[in-house]
Amino acid sequence: MNFKMLAKIIHLIFLPCSEATLLMEKRNAENISLKENWKLNLHLKICKWCRAYKQKLEILDDILKRKLAQEEKTEINESEIQSFKEKVFKNLDI
């Protein structure tokens, strides 16, 4: 049995790409079982498309985490709000 045949068997029987991508998303959000993790890792070893998807998923996840961290650090205090209101009223001549 050659590698291509083994890869097709793994894709069709053990874990198709549609299920692999779902497991990658699930693994990012929560823990997956050892069996699911084993099947996913086996799939990723033979499927270049899912490996590429995994890399893009990691990049997007990193970007979202950094963006969320920035938003949590951005805090507007009451004096900044009052200053903004005063500037708006001054520009409106109220």
Summary of the structure (lengths in Angstrom):
residues: 94
radius of gyration: 24.1
end to end distance: 83.0
largest distance: 83.0
contacts: 207
relative contact order: 0.09
helix: 84%
strand: 0%
